[in-house]
């Protein structure tokens, strides 16, 4: 479901977006349209990407398996 947020201000490379209920979120300025200006209303939608989720899970499992294989079971020395 799309959500409308107003662009409140820029803080360096961050954009501060505000919702109607007063909640705010900081996002990288680069994520916004190049012509976005404070006072603009932006529509934001989040969508789950099942393929990317599966790929990330597989990559994470592979990294964990590699770490487990390299673990000699000894104590960690700092």
GIFENTA-V932692 format. One record per helix or strand of 2 or more residues. SS is the DSSP state (a for helix, b for strand). FROM is the first residue (numbers start at 0). LEN is the number of residues. If there is no record, write none. Layout:
# GIFENTA-V932692
ss	from	len
SS	FROM	LEN
SS	FROM	LEN
This chain:
# GIFENTA-V932692
ss	from	len
b	2	9
b	13	5
b	23	5
a	28	3
b	40	4
a	49	21
